[in-house]
Amino acid sequence: MRVAPKIVLTEEERALLERYARGRSTPMRLVMRAHIVLRAAAGEQNCEIAQALSTTRRAVGRWRTRFAQLRVAVVRHA
């Protein structure tokens, strides 16, 4: 069984992701990525995040892993 990478955010990363998550003019894909990472940092499992955000576990796992490797830059520019 695979173990999802643990996400620990800095204060700057959390503030930026929260701003993206709340943005009314922010592209929807960026809002979704921000929500995924914020929920992952809160300790939620991929299946819980996927269900809450109406997406797939695969998409959640992909963004969790990418964020763990590349941090905020990947959320913004992928």
NORNOR-V838796 format. One record per run of one state. SS is the DSSP state (helix for helix, strand for strand, loop for the rest). FROM is the first residue (numbers start at 1). TO is the last residue. If there is no record, write none. Layout:
# NORNOR-V838796
<<SS:FROM:TO> <SS:FROM:TO>>
This chain:
# NORNOR-V838796
<<loop:1:10> <helix:11:22> <loop:23:27> <helix:28:41> <loop:42:45> <helix:46:53> <loop:54:56> <helix:57:70> <loop:71:71> <helix:72:77> <loop:78:78>>
